[in-house]
Amino acid sequence: MSSYEALAGTYDALTGDVGYEKRADYLEKLFKKSHIPVHTVLDLACGTGTMTWILTGRGYELIGVDGSEEMLAAAMSKSGCVEGIAPVFLHQSMPRLDLYGTVDAAICCLDSLNYLTNPKDVQRTFDRLRLFIAPGGVLIFDINTVEKLAALDGQVFLDETEDAYCVWRPEYRRGICTYYMDLFRLQEDGSWERSFEMHKERAYTVEELTAWLQAAGFGEIRTYGDRKMRAPAEGEQRIYFCCIRE
């Protein structure tokens, strides 16, 4: 089963503690680093569209792109939940991003870039983003750090709601963190349906990503701690990147 095929339907309920509104506040702070006014925003790897719709409600025009049809279906089902110009949703992979014009800003949230386990795909993604971010526009993304992914090895986690729960077991080997997920969903007849998914994330260093951003044509590259306006602290688990398309 492909990633998110089963998880899409319960993703929002199982990730209710993400704090999207506060993360949107933080993104807006980083938008001010842009050299141009930010009106149009690309939400790359938008998932179920929660951030896409929050920013839409704040007056931005959004394009949401994701590689999972199931996650996009969940995102589009939220149509009409906020005022503003409805987002455009596109089914595309990150390395093959193809828009009809440029945007003022691009975001890629919640360690989505880690899901690109081939370093060449990260470099291709940066190259594609440079094509579709207007000169002076801003690119913002966050990653799970090497320290965080390595520390997950061998642990077991449980996320649950009244009608779903997910048991996931990470394994870290040679820079790749593999998540083995068993998802159980309550059916109308009272039985439980079990599904299995496997997700993978690659650990990237700040130095690697900075070099690839520079090669793609991004400058003023800065890193921040998780929702902080300071440099990452030692042992930081999530790092934000903010840079300008030159």
FILUM-175200 format. One record per residue: x, y, z of N, C-alpha, C in turn; residue number from 1. Coordinates in pm, 1 decimal, padded with zeros to 6 digits, always signed. Each point is the difference from the previous one (the first is absolute). Layout:
REM FILUM-175200
X:Y:Z:X:Y:Z:X:Y:Z:NUM
...
REM end
This chain:
REM FILUM-175200
+00084.5:-00118.5:+00000.0:-00084.5:+00118.5:+00000.0:+00088.7:+00124.5:+00000.0:1
-00033.1:+00100.0:-00083.3:+00081.0:+00120.0:-00009.9:-00017.4:+00087.4:+00123.3:2
+00099.4:+00086.1:+00024.4:-00005.2:+00088.4:+00114.7:-00125.2:+00086.6:-00004.4:3
-00068.8:+00009.1:+00112.1:-00116.8:+00085.6:+00021.0:-00127.7:-00051.5:-00064.0:4
+00002.4:-00115.0:-00067.3:-00123.3:-00051.0:-00059.3:-00103.4:-00030.0:+00108.0:5
+00041.9:-00064.5:+00106.6:-00091.0:-00030.4:+00110.3:-00004.4:+00112.9:+00101.5:6
+00113.0:+00067.0:+00019.6:+00011.3:+00099.2:+00106.3:-00074.8:+00129.1:-00030.1:7
-00022.9:+00029.7:-00128.0:-00058.9:+00128.7:-00037.9:-00131.1:+00028.2:+00071.9:8
-00084.2:-00102.6:+00012.2:-00132.1:+00020.2:+00058.2:+00001.1:+00035.3:+00147.3:9
+00105.8:-00036.3:+00070.6:+00007.8:+00026.7:+00144.2:+00117.4:+00090.9:+00036.0:10
+00068.6:+00051.1:-00099.7:+00121.2:+00078.5:+00024.4:-00027.8:+00120.6:+00089.1:11
-00104.0:+00076.1:-00031.5:-00027.8:+00121.3:+00076.7:-00030.8:-00032.0:+00145.6:12
-00079.9:-00103.6:+00022.3:-00035.9:-00035.4:+00137.6:+00121.8:-00045.6:+00079.7:13
+00090.2:-00071.8:-00064.4:+00116.9:-00053.8:+00069.3:+00110.8:+00103.0:+00019.4:14
-00009.8:+00113.6:-00069.2:+00103.3:+00103.8:+00011.5:-00059.4:+00129.6:+00055.4:15
-00095.2:-00013.4:+00088.2:-00067.4:+00116.6:+00054.7:+00088.2:+00087.6:+00087.8:16
+00117.6:-00050.1:+00038.6:+00087.5:+00076.0:+00088.5:+00110.1:+00074.1:-00074.8:17
-00009.5:+00008.2:-00132.6:+00106.0:+00063.1:-00079.3:+00009.3:+00150.7:+00026.2:18
-00114.1:+00063.7:+00026.5:+00001.2:+00144.6:+00022.2:+00012.8:+00079.3:-00128.3:19
-00087.4:-00026.4:-00095.4:+00009.7:+00064.3:-00131.6:-00013.0:+00151.6:+00007.2:20
-00090.2:+00050.5:+00081.4:-00019.5:+00145.3:+00006.4:+00127.9:+00070.3:+00045.2:21
+00065.8:-00054.7:+00102.1:+00124.2:+00060.3:+00047.3:+00110.3:-00012.6:-00104.2:22
+00000.6:-00111.1:-00073.5:+00099.6:-00015.9:-00106.3:-00027.5:+00098.9:-00113.6:23
-00127.5:+00027.0:-00026.2:-00034.1:+00101.1:-00100.4:+00045.4:+00138.5:+00045.5:24
-00016.1:+00030.4:+00129.3:+00050.2:+00127.2:+00053.8:+00149.4:+00013.0:-00025.5:25
+00071.4:-00109.2:+00022.6:+00144.8:+00001.2:-00017.7:+00037.0:+00019.8:-00147.3:26
-00071.4:-00068.6:-00089.2:+00027.1:+00017.1:-00142.7:-00019.6:+00144.5:-00042.3:27
-00102.0:+00063.9:+00053.0:-00024.7:+00140.0:-00036.2:+00112.9:+00090.5:+00048.7:28
+00059.7:-00032.9:+00112.9:+00117.4:+00075.3:+00044.6:+00114.2:-00014.2:-00100.1:29
+00018.2:-00123.1:-00050.7:+00108.0:-00023.2:-00096.1:-00032.0:+00057.8:-00137.2:30
-00129.0:+00013.1:-00034.9:-00036.0:+00065.0:-00126.3:+00058.4:+00141.0:-00006.2:31
+00016.2:+00062.8:+00114.0:+00052.3:+00137.0:+00003.2:+00146.6:+00006.6:-00041.4:32
+00066.1:-00115.0:-00007.6:+00138.4:-00004.8:-00048.3:+00005.4:+00014.2:-00152.4:33
-00114.7:-00018.2:-00065.5:-00005.3:+00006.7:-00145.4:+00036.1:+00139.5:-00049.4:34
+00055.4:+00007.2:-00120.1:+00032.5:+00128.6:-00060.8:-00117.5:+00055.5:-00078.5:35
-00106.3:-00076.6:-00011.9:-00119.5:+00044.9:-00071.8:-00121.9:-00027.7:+00088.2:36
-00110.2:+00073.8:-00020.8:-00120.9:-00028.1:+00077.6:-00050.2:-00141.8:-00028.9:37
-00045.2:-00068.7:+00102.4:-00047.1:-00137.5:-00016.1:-00152.3:-00002.0:-00009.7:38
-00047.9:-00035.4:-00119.0:-00143.7:-00015.8:-00023.0:-00033.6:-00143.1:-00043.2:39
+00083.8:-00056.3:-00087.5:-00022.4:-00135.7:-00049.2:+00100.0:-00094.6:+00064.8:40
-00049.3:-00115.7:+00045.0:+00083.4:-00093.6:+00075.5:-00017.8:-00141.4:-00053.9:41
+00109.7:-00069.1:-00020.6:-00000.5:-00142.5:-00032.5:+00015.9:-00079.7:+00128.2:42
-00092.5:-00090.6:+00025.2:+00011.5:-00092.6:+00113.0:+00040.4:-00134.8:-00057.6:43
+00130.6:-00028.0:+00001.5:+00053.9:-00121.7:-00060.3:-00009.9:-00114.9:+00099.4:44
-00049.6:-00114.6:-00046.6:-00030.8:-00112.6:+00088.4:-00104.5:+00043.7:+00102.1:45
-00110.5:+00049.1:-00051.9:-00103.4:+00063.1:+00084.1:-00080.0:-00099.1:+00082.5:46
+00008.2:-00129.6:-00031.8:-00073.2:-00099.8:+00077.2:-00150.2:+00021.9:-00004.6:47
-00065.7:-00002.1:+00114.9:-00145.5:+00017.7:+00005.2:-00041.2:+00146.6:-00006.0:48
+00096.5:+00088.3:-00024.1:-00032.5:+00139.3:-00028.7:-00030.6:+00088.3:+00119.3:49
+00029.1:-00045.9:+00120.4:-00032.3:+00082.6:+00116.5:+00070.6:+00135.0:-00005.5:50
+00131.0:+00000.1:-00024.5:+00072.3:+00126.9:-00009.0:-00044.2:+00079.5:-00122.1:51
-00028.1:-00069.0:-00109.2:-00046.3:+00066.8:-00121.0:-00124.2:+00082.9:+00028.9:52
-00096.0:-00059.7:+00068.7:-00126.2:+00068.5:+00027.6:+00016.2:+00107.2:+00106.5:53
+00087.7:-00020.5:+00096.7:+00023.1:+00104.3:+00100.9:+00054.7:+00126.2:-00066.2:54
+00099.7:-00015.8:-00086.6:+00057.5:+00116.2:-00066.9:-00099.4:+00062.4:-00097.6:55
-00084.1:-00082.3:-00060.8:-00106.9:+00054.1:-00085.1:-00090.9:+00090.8:+00082.1:56
-00036.9:-00045.6:+00117.2:-00085.2:+00079.8:+00087.6:+00065.7:+00128.6:+00046.9:57
+00132.4:+00007.3:-00009.9:+00072.4:+00120.8:+00039.8:+00025.2:+00093.4:-00117.6:58
-00059.0:-00032.6:-00115.4:+00003.8:+00091.9:-00112.5:+00100.4:-00030.2:-00108.9:59
+00072.3:-00110.5:+00009.7:+00096.0:-00036.9:-00104.4:-00068.0:-00085.3:-00106.6:60
+00056.5:+00001.2:-00120.4:-00045.5:-00089.0:-00106.6:+00093.8:-00119.9:-00003.3:61
-00056.3:-00119.1:+00012.1:+00078.7:-00121.6:+00019.6:-00006.2:-00096.1:-00118.4:62
+00112.5:-00065.4:-00022.8:+00007.0:-00118.9:-00085.2:+00049.6:-00113.2:+00088.7:63
-00077.4:-00104.3:+00012.7:+00040.4:-00116.0:+00078.3:+00041.8:-00113.8:-00090.8:64
+00117.3:-00054.9:+00023.6:+00054.2:-00109.0:-00082.6:+00032.8:-00118.0:+00090.3:65
-00040.9:-00119.7:-00041.5:+00034.1:-00118.8:+00076.8:+00006.5:-00121.0:-00092.2:66
+00079.7:-00098.5:+00040.3:+00015.8:-00120.8:-00080.3:-00099.4:-00108.3:+00031.9:67
-00085.3:+00020.8:+00101.9:-00098.5:-00100.4:+00038.5:-00139.1:+00044.2:-00041.0:68
-00065.2:-00078.5:-00084.5:-00135.6:+00031.5:-00040.7:-00096.3:-00003.0:+00117.8:69
+00023.9:-00092.6:+00093.6:-00088.8:-00012.2:+00116.1:+00010.5:+00123.1:+00090.5:70
+00120.6:+00049.2:+00020.7:+00017.1:+00119.7:+00081.9:-00060.5:+00122.1:-00069.2:71
+00016.0:+00010.5:-00131.0:-00059.4:+00111.5:-00073.2:-00152.5:-00004.2:+00005.2:72
-00057.2:-00120.7:-00006.2:-00144.7:-00012.7:+00010.1:-00048.5:+00053.1:+00134.5:73
+00074.7:-00031.1:+00105.8:-00034.6:+00051.4:+00132.5:+00011.8:+00151.6:+00003.3:74
+00102.9:+00053.9:-00065.4:+00018.8:+00145.4:-00004.0:-00113.8:+00068.5:-00073.7:75
-00039.0:-00054.3:-00113.9:-00105.6:+00061.6:-00078.7:-00137.0:-00012.1:+00066.1:76
-00015.7:-00099.3:+00087.0:-00128.2:-00016.3:+00069.0:-00025.8:+00111.8:+00099.2:77
+00102.7:+00079.3:+00032.0:-00016.3:+00111.5:+00094.3:-00045.1:+00127.2:-00069.3:78
-00033.5:-00009.6:-00126.7:-00044.4:+00115.9:-00077.3:-00118.2:+00068.2:+00068.7:79
+00008.1:+00132.5:+00008.6:-00107.8:+00076.1:+00060.7:+00013.5:+00019.6:+00149.0:80
+00108.8:-00051.6:+00058.0:+00015.1:+00011.3:+00145.0:+00050.5:+00137.3:+00042.3:81
+00056.0:+00077.9:-00093.9:+00046.9:+00135.5:+00030.4:-00034.8:+00092.0:-00116.5:82
+00002.2:+00129.9:+00027.4:-00019.6:+00098.0:-00105.7:+00130.8:+00020.4:-00074.8:83
-00010.1:+00060.2:-00117.5:+00118.7:+00026.2:-00080.1:-00004.4:-00076.2:-00130.9:84
+00101.1:+00024.7:-00083.0:+00009.2:-00069.1:-00128.6:+00039.6:-00144.6:+00025.5:85
-00081.0:-00092.8:-00048.5:+00025.4:-00142.0:+00026.2:+00135.6:-00041.8:-00056.2:86
+00075.0:-00082.0:+00071.5:+00130.0:-00046.4:-00050.4:-00015.2:-00084.4:-00126.8:87
+00106.6:-00003.9:-00076.6:+00012.5:-00092.9:-00111.4:+00082.5:-00117.5:+00050.4:88
-00050.2:-00121.7:-00018.4:+00072.1:-00118.6:+00044.5:+00048.9:-00079.0:-00120.9:89
+00127.7:-00041.7:+00004.6:+00062.2:-00073.2:-00109.9:+00063.2:-00128.2:+00051.4:90
-00016.0:-00106.6:-00076.7:+00060.2:-00128.8:+00034.5:+00135.0:-00011.0:-00070.5:91
+00107.1:+00027.9:+00073.4:+00134.6:-00003.2:-00055.9:+00099.0:-00043.2:+00108.0:92
+00110.3:-00059.6:-00044.1:+00109.1:-00029.0:+00092.9:+00085.9:+00124.9:+00013.3:93
+00072.7:+00009.7:+00108.2:+00083.6:+00117.8:+00023.2:+00106.6:+00019.2:-00108.3:94
+00074.9:-00104.6:-00038.2:+00105.6:+00021.2:-00100.0:-00054.0:+00032.0:-00139.4:95
-00129.3:-00021.1:-00021.8:-00059.2:+00026.9:-00131.6:-00099.9:+00115.0:+00006.3:96
+00019.0:+00089.1:+00093.9:-00086.2:+00116.1:+00015.0:-00011.2:+00076.1:-00131.6:97
-00123.4:+00034.5:-00038.6:-00021.4:+00070.7:-00126.2:-00122.2:+00089.9:+00014.9:98
+00023.4:+00129.7:+00015.7:-00108.5:+00095.3:+00016.8:-00020.4:+00079.7:-00129.0:99
-00108.7:+00077.7:-00002.8:-00031.4:+00079.7:-00118.4:+00062.8:+00139.5:+00006.2:100
+00052.4:+00037.0:+00113.5:+00062.3:+00130.5:+00017.7:+00080.8:-00001.5:+00128.1:101
+00035.4:+00116.1:+00049.1:+00082.1:+00009.5:+00120.1:-00085.1:+00036.5:+00121.7:102
+00054.8:-00026.5:+00116.4:-00061.6:+00036.1:+00127.2:+00096.7:+00090.6:+00075.9:103
-00053.6:+00071.3:+00098.9:+00083.2:+00089.5:+00079.5:+00075.9:-00074.2:+00109.4:104
-00056.9:-00113.2:+00043.9:+00061.6:-00077.1:+00107.9:-00035.0:-00146.5:-00018.1:105
+00086.9:-00086.2:+00050.2:-00026.5:-00144.1:+00002.1:+00031.3:-00052.3:+00138.5:106
-00086.7:-00088.7:+00049.2:+00021.5:-00064.3:+00129.1:-00004.6:-00151.2:-00019.5:107
+00070.3:-00069.8:+00086.5:-00002.6:-00147.2:-00000.5:+00011.1:-00041.0:+00146.9:108
-00113.4:-00040.0:+00057.1:-00011.2:-00010.9:+00145.8:+00012.2:-00143.5:+00051.8:109
+00025.7:-00007.1:+00129.4:-00004.9:-00124.5:+00076.9:+00088.2:-00109.4:-00059.0:110
+00126.1:+00032.5:-00018.1:+00105.6:-00092.2:-00044.2:-00030.7:-00074.6:-00129.2:111
-00083.4:+00059.2:-00084.5:-00032.9:-00067.0:-00126.5:+00123.3:-00023.4:-00085.2:112
+00097.2:+00091.0:+00008.3:+00120.3:-00015.0:-00082.1:+00079.4:-00124.3:+00039.6:113
-00009.3:-00040.7:+00126.8:+00068.2:-00122.0:+00043.3:-00051.1:-00123.1:-00073.6:114
-00123.1:+00006.6:-00050.4:-00058.6:-00113.8:-00071.0:+00066.8:-00024.2:-00135.0:115
+00075.7:+00096.8:-00047.3:+00078.9:-00021.3:-00121.2:+00128.2:-00071.3:+00041.4:116
+00000.6:-00130.8:-00011.0:+00113.0:-00078.0:+00051.2:+00117.8:-00006.8:-00097.1:117
-00019.5:+00047.1:-00122.8:+00109.9:+00008.4:-00096.3:+00050.2:+00144.2:-00001.9:118
+00124.7:+00025.2:+00039.1:+00051.2:+00137.8:+00000.0:-00015.9:+00071.2:-00133.8:119
+00007.8:-00073.4:-00110.4:-00018.4:+00062.2:-00130.6:-00140.0:+00059.7:-00013.7:120
-00099.0:-00063.2:+00062.9:-00135.8:+00052.8:-00006.6:-00013.6:+00130.2:+00078.4:121
+00073.5:+00013.1:+00108.4:+00000.3:+00126.6:+00073.3:+00058.6:+00110.0:-00087.8:122
+00110.3:-00030.6:-00065.9:+00063.0:+00099.1:-00087.2:-00091.3:+00036.7:-00116.4:123
-00067.9:-00098.6:-00057.1:-00094.3:+00028.7:-00108.7:-00115.3:+00086.7:+00050.4:124
-00045.7:-00027.0:+00121.8:-00108.9:+00078.7:+00056.8:+00041.0:+00145.2:+00016.7:125
+00120.1:+00024.1:+00049.0:+00048.3:+00137.8:+00014.0:+00010.6:+00068.2:-00136.3:126
+00046.6:-00074.2:-00099.5:+00009.1:+00056.2:-00135.3:-00138.2:+00038.2:-00052.3:127
-00098.4:-00085.5:+00022.6:-00136.8:+00027.7:-00047.1:-00059.9:+00118.5:+00076.5:128
+00026.9:+00005.7:+00128.7:-00052.8:+00111.7:+00079.5:+00056.4:+00133.3:-00048.8:129
+00126.8:+00000.5:-00037.2:+00056.5:+00125.1:-00049.7:-00071.8:+00047.0:-00126.0:130
-00044.5:-00091.9:-00081.5:-00071.5:+00036.8:-00122.4:-00132.8:+00069.8:+00029.3:131
-00064.3:-00038.2:+00110.4:-00136.9:+00044.0:+00022.5:-00017.6:+00095.4:+00117.6:132
+00108.7:+00037.9:+00065.4:-00003.9:+00107.9:+00098.4:+00050.9:+00126.3:-00069.0:133
-00074.2:+00108.0:+00011.7:+00039.3:+00124.7:-00065.5:+00131.6:+00051.1:+00058.8:134
+00082.0:+00070.0:-00081.0:+00124.1:+00057.4:+00053.6:-00028.9:+00085.2:+00124.0:135
+00077.4:-00023.9:+00104.1:-00021.3:+00070.8:+00125.4:-00098.4:-00067.1:+00092.8:136
-00066.7:-00104.3:-00049.8:-00096.6:-00072.1:+00082.0:+00068.2:-00091.3:+00099.9:137
-00079.0:-00052.8:+00092.9:+00056.4:-00073.7:+00112.9:-00038.5:-00147.7:-00005.3:138
+00092.5:-00085.7:+00037.6:-00023.6:-00143.9:+00016.1:+00020.0:-00034.2:+00146.7:139
-00098.9:-00067.7:+00058.3:+00004.9:-00039.2:+00140.9:-00033.7:-00149.3:+00009.4:140
+00083.8:-00074.5:+00069.3:-00031.1:-00140.9:+00024.5:+00062.3:-00042.3:+00131.6:141
-00046.6:-00111.3:+00053.6:+00058.5:-00052.4:+00123.2:+00035.5:-00146.4:-00018.7:142
+00095.0:-00046.2:+00080.9:+00044.5:-00138.8:-00007.4:+00008.6:-00059.8:+00140.0:143
-00016.1:-00130.6:+00006.4:+00040.2:-00073.8:+00119.0:+00151.8:-00013.5:-00003.7:144
+00065.2:+00026.2:+00111.8:+00145.8:-00002.2:+00002.3:+00053.6:-00142.5:+00006.7:145
+00128.4:-00011.5:-00028.7:+00067.6:-00129.5:+00011.0:-00014.1:-00054.2:+00141.2:146
+00017.3:+00087.0:+00099.0:-00007.0:-00041.8:+00139.3:-00138.1:-00057.0:+00034.5:147
-00103.1:+00065.0:-00047.7:-00135.2:-00046.3:+00030.7:-00027.4:-00136.1:-00061.8:148
+00030.5:-00015.0:-00128.7:-00030.4:-00125.5:-00068.4:+00080.9:-00115.7:+00057.7:149
+00124.9:+00025.6:+00030.7:+00083.7:-00105.9:+00057.2:-00052.3:-00044.4:+00136.2:150
-00050.8:+00095.0:+00079.2:-00048.4:-00032.1:+00134.3:-00130.7:-00078.3:-00001.4:151
-00071.4:-00000.8:-00113.3:-00126.8:-00073.1:-00008.5:+00019.6:-00151.1:-00011.0:152
+00119.7:-00041.5:-00037.0:+00026.4:-00141.2:-00026.7:-00041.5:-00089.5:+00117.5:153
-00083.0:-00099.3:-00031.4:-00037.8:-00099.6:+00099.1:-00114.6:+00038.4:+00092.0:154
-00052.7:+00120.3:-00012.7:-00110.4:+00040.6:+00085.7:-00133.9:-00044.2:-00059.8:155
-00103.7:+00004.3:+00080.6:-00136.1:-00033.1:-00043.6:-00092.4:+00113.0:+00044.7:156
-00087.1:+00045.3:-00091.3:-00088.7:+00112.2:+00028.6:-00144.4:-00039.8:-00029.6:157
-00092.2:+00064.6:+00069.4:-00142.5:-00024.3:-00020.2:-00072.2:+00133.6:-00008.4:158
-00071.8:+00021.3:-00110.6:-00090.1:+00114.1:-00015.2:-00140.9:-00056.3:-00011.9:159
-00095.1:+00059.7:+00071.2:-00134.2:-00057.6:-00003.6:-00108.4:+00106.2:+00012.2:160
-00115.9:-00033.9:-00056.0:-00123.6:+00074.8:+00017.3:-00106.3:-00101.6:+00040.6:161
-00126.0:+00043.0:+00007.7:-00106.0:-00092.5:+00039.4:-00021.8:-00109.9:-00103.1:162
+00023.8:+00030.5:-00126.9:-00029.4:-00098.8:-00104.2:+00120.8:-00038.1:-00085.0:163
+00119.4:+00036.3:+00045.3:+00121.1:-00038.3:-00074.1:+00120.1:+00004.6:+00093.2:164
+00093.0:-00088.8:-00025.2:+00128.9:+00012.6:+00067.2:+00109.8:-00055.0:-00089.6:165
+00117.2:+00057.7:+00019.4:+00114.5:-00032.6:-00084.4:+00118.6:-00034.4:+00088.2:166
+00054.9:-00119.2:-00019.2:+00121.2:-00042.9:+00068.4:+00114.4:+00008.2:-00100.8:167
+00103.0:+00077.5:+00034.2:+00110.6:+00011.9:-00095.1:+00134.4:-00020.1:+00067.2:168
+00085.6:-00071.6:-00075.8:+00128.6:-00044.6:+00051.0:+00111.6:+00046.1:-00095.7:169
+00081.9:+00096.6:+00043.3:+00108.7:+00047.9:-00086.2:+00124.5:-00088.1:+00009.7:170
+00070.1:-00007.2:-00111.4:+00128.8:-00069.5:-00006.6:+00096.3:+00088.9:-00077.6:171
+00112.6:+00032.2:+00058.9:+00096.3:+00091.4:-00062.9:+00124.9:-00076.6:-00043.0:172
+00030.0:+00003.0:-00129.3:+00116.6:-00067.9:-00054.0:+00061.8:+00083.9:-00112.3:173
+00127.6:+00031.9:+00013.1:+00076.2:+00065.7:-00106.1:-00068.0:+00126.3:-00051.7:174
-00048.3:+00081.5:+00091.8:-00059.7:+00128.0:-00036.6:-00144.9:-00005.8:-00039.9:175
-00060.8:-00118.9:-00001.9:-00140.4:-00015.1:-00036.9:-00080.3:-00044.3:+00121.8:176
-00106.6:+00072.7:+00028.1:-00092.3:-00038.9:+00106.8:-00124.6:-00059.0:-00064.8:177
-00026.0:-00126.8:+00026.7:-00116.4:-00069.5:-00056.3:-00105.8:-00012.5:+00108.8:178
-00120.4:+00045.7:-00032.2:-00111.4:-00009.8:+00093.3:-00091.7:-00114.1:-00044.6:179
-00018.8:-00098.2:+00086.1:-00093.7:-00109.0:-00026.7:-00128.4:+00032.0:+00075.6:180
-00108.3:+00021.1:-00072.6:-00124.6:+00048.6:+00059.5:-00112.7:-00100.4:-00015.2:181
-00061.7:-00036.1:+00111.7:-00122.8:-00078.6:-00000.1:-00113.6:+00092.7:+00038.9:182
-00097.8:+00012.4:-00089.6:-00112.7:+00090.3:+00021.0:-00127.9:-00081.4:+00017.5:183
-00072.9:+00027.3:+00106.9:-00125.2:-00069.4:+00028.8:-00113.2:+00102.6:-00000.8:184
-00106.5:-00029.5:-00079.4:-00113.0:+00091.8:-00009.9:-00130.4:-00073.1:+00032.6:185
-00082.6:+00063.4:+00081.6:-00127.7:-00057.4:+00041.4:-00099.5:+00006.4:-00114.9:186
-00062.4:-00112.2:-00029.8:-00098.5:-00008.1:-00107.1:-00142.0:+00016.8:+00056.4:187
-00096.0:+00023.7:-00090.6:-00138.2:+00023.2:+00043.2:-00059.0:-00119.7:+00073.5:188
+00045.2:-00119.6:-00032.3:-00054.4:-00119.7:+00065.5:+00069.7:-00031.3:+00132.5:189
+00090.9:+00089.4:+00042.4:+00069.4:-00019.5:+00126.7:+00131.1:-00075.4:-00010.3:190
+00031.9:-00052.4:-00116.4:+00127.6:-00069.6:-00018.1:+00110.8:+00102.3:-00027.5:191
+00123.6:-00048.4:+00008.0:+00115.3:+00086.1:-00026.2:+00070.8:-00046.1:-00126.7:192
+00026.0:+00094.1:-00089.8:+00073.7:-00027.7:-00123.6:+00146.4:+00037.4:+00020.3:193
+00088.8:-00091.3:-00036.1:+00143.0:+00024.2:+00015.8:+00065.4:+00026.2:-00134.8:194
+00085.0:+00102.9:-00003.4:+00077.9:+00031.7:-00119.1:+00145.4:+00017.3:+00041.0:195
+00088.4:-00017.2:-00096.4:+00143.4:+00015.8:+00026.5:+00059.3:+00096.0:-00101.3:196
+00085.1:+00091.5:+00048.9:+00073.3:+00089.1:-00088.5:+00145.1:+00008.2:+00046.2:197
+00087.8:+00027.3:-00095.2:+00140.8:+00020.5:+00031.5:+00042.5:+00135.4:-00055.8:198
+00056.7:+00081.9:+00085.5:+00048.8:+00131.2:-00039.2:+00150.1:+00006.2:+00024.0:199
+00068.8:+00080.7:-00081.6:+00144.2:+00014.9:+00016.7:+00038.9:+00147.0:-00005.2:200
+00093.4:+00037.7:+00086.9:+00058.3:+00132.9:-00001.3:+00151.9:-00011.9:+00001.6:201
+00065.0:+00086.6:-00076.5:+00146.1:+00005.2:+00002.9:+00044.1:+00118.9:+00084.6:202
+00104.1:-00021.2:+00077.2:+00058.1:+00106.9:+00080.5:+00096.5:+00081.9:-00085.6:203
-00022.0:+00130.9:-00004.5:+00088.5:+00090.7:-00073.0:+00062.2:+00099.6:+00096.5:204
+00124.1:+00035.2:-00026.3:+00067.6:+00098.1:+00084.0:-00027.4:+00140.9:-00052.4:205
+00016.0:+00097.1:+00087.1:-00014.4:+00140.2:-00039.8:+00099.8:+00033.6:-00109.9:206
+00119.6:-00053.8:+00010.6:+00104.3:+00029.3:-00098.8:-00036.9:-00051.9:-00138.5:207
-00053.7:-00121.9:-00006.7:-00042.2:-00056.3:-00128.7:-00107.5:+00086.5:-00064.2:208
-00103.4:+00030.3:+00076.1:-00113.0:+00074.6:-00054.7:+00040.3:+00141.5:-00039.8:209
+00085.8:+00061.4:+00079.3:+00047.1:+00134.6:-00032.9:+00076.1:+00000.8:-00131.9:210
+00086.1:-00098.6:-00019.3:+00077.6:-00007.9:-00125.0:-00092.2:-00020.0:-00119.7:211
-00101.0:-00084.5:+00014.3:-00092.5:-00024.9:-00111.3:-00086.0:+00121.7:-00028.6:212
-00039.9:+00073.2:+00101.9:-00076.6:+00123.3:-00020.8:+00084.1:+00103.3:-00074.7:213
+00124.3:+00014.6:+00039.3:+00089.0:+00094.6:-00067.7:+00018.9:-00038.4:-00146.2:214
+00017.7:-00129.0:-00025.1:+00019.2:-00046.9:-00137.4:-00123.4:+00024.5:-00085.7:215
-00118.1:-00002.7:+00061.7:-00124.6:+00020.9:-00073.2:-00030.0:+00147.1:-00023.4:216
+00071.8:+00088.5:+00067.3:-00021.8:+00142.6:-00021.6:-00075.2:+00070.7:+00111.4:217
+00010.0:-00051.4:+00121.0:-00061.2:+00065.6:+00115.5:+00110.3:+00063.6:+00085.4:218
-00031.1:+00114.7:+00056.7:+00095.1:+00069.4:+00084.7:-00063.4:+00041.5:+00131.9:219
+00078.2:+00070.0:+00079.8:-00044.7:+00045.9:+00132.8:-00060.8:-00117.3:+00079.1:220
+00070.2:-00112.5:-00002.5:-00050.0:-00123.3:+00061.8:+00020.1:+00007.5:+00151.2:221
-00109.3:-00009.3:+00072.5:+00005.5:+00005.4:+00145.6:-00072.6:-00120.2:+00058.3:222
+00047.7:-00047.1:+00113.7:-00065.6:-00110.3:+00069.6:-00045.4:+00046.7:+00137.7:223
-00111.0:-00058.3:+00044.8:-00061.5:+00039.1:+00126.4:-00042.1:-00124.4:+00077.8:224
-00007.7:+00016.4:+00131.7:-00057.4:-00105.3:+00082.7:-00149.0:-00011.7:-00025.5:225
-00061.2:-00103.1:+00051.3:-00141.1:-00027.6:-00025.9:-00088.5:+00115.0:+00047.7:226
-00055.5:+00074.1:-00096.1:-00085.5:+00116.6:+00025.2:+00070.8:+00106.2:+00084.5:227
+00130.4:+00010.7:-00018.6:+00080.1:+00099.3:+00070.3:+00057.3:+00099.0:-00101.8:228
+00033.4:+00118.8:+00048.9:+00067.2:+00098.0:-00084.3:+00147.9:+00008.8:+00037.4:229
+00054.4:-00113.6:+00038.9:+00141.2:-00011.9:+00033.6:+00058.7:-00121.0:-00070.5:230
+00132.1:-00006.5:-00002.5:+00067.6:-00114.9:-00061.6:-00033.3:-00126.8:+00076.4:231
+00004.2:-00115.1:-00066.8:-00029.8:-00126.3:+00068.9:+00093.9:-00024.2:+00117.8:232
-00055.6:-00049.5:+00108.5:+00080.9:-00035.3:+00115.8:+00057.3:-00139.9:-00018.5:233
+00098.2:-00033.8:+00079.7:+00057.6:-00134.1:-00005.6:-00107.5:-00103.4:+00034.8:234
-00009.6:-00104.9:-00080.1:-00099.9:-00103.0:+00023.6:-00138.2:+00033.8:-00049.4:235
-00013.5:+00108.9:-00076.8:-00131.0:+00039.8:-00055.4:-00058.6:-00115.2:-00080.5:236
-00130.0:-00023.5:+00016.3:-00063.7:-00112.3:-00069.7:-00062.0:+00040.2:-00133.3:237
-00037.6:+00125.1:-00012.9:-00056.3:+00049.5:-00126.3:+00066.5:+00132.9:-00032.3:238
+00044.5:+00013.7:-00124.0:+00066.0:+00122.1:-00043.9:-00076.3:+00059.6:-00117.5:239
-00019.9:+00130.4:+00004.7:-00061.2:+00072.6:-00111.1:+00108.6:+00066.1:-00084.2:240
-00019.1:-00007.0:-00131.5:+00083.2:+00071.7:-00095.0:-00081.5:+00113.5:-00061.2:241
+00062.8:+00113.2:-00018.2:-00062.6:+00114.0:-00067.9:+00103.5:+00059.1:-00093.0:242
-00034.1:+00011.9:-00128.6:+00096.4:+00052.0:-00096.2:-00072.0:+00076.2:-00110.7:243
+00077.7:+00073.0:-00078.5:-00054.4:+00088.2:-00102.2:+00040.8:-00050.1:-00138.5:244
-00096.6:-00000.5:-00090.3:+00027.8:-00035.1:-00139.3:+00069.8:+00118.9:-00064.2:245
+00124.2:-00020.2:-00043.6:+00079.6:+00109.6:-00055.1:-00036.4:+00029.0:-00145.4:246
REM end
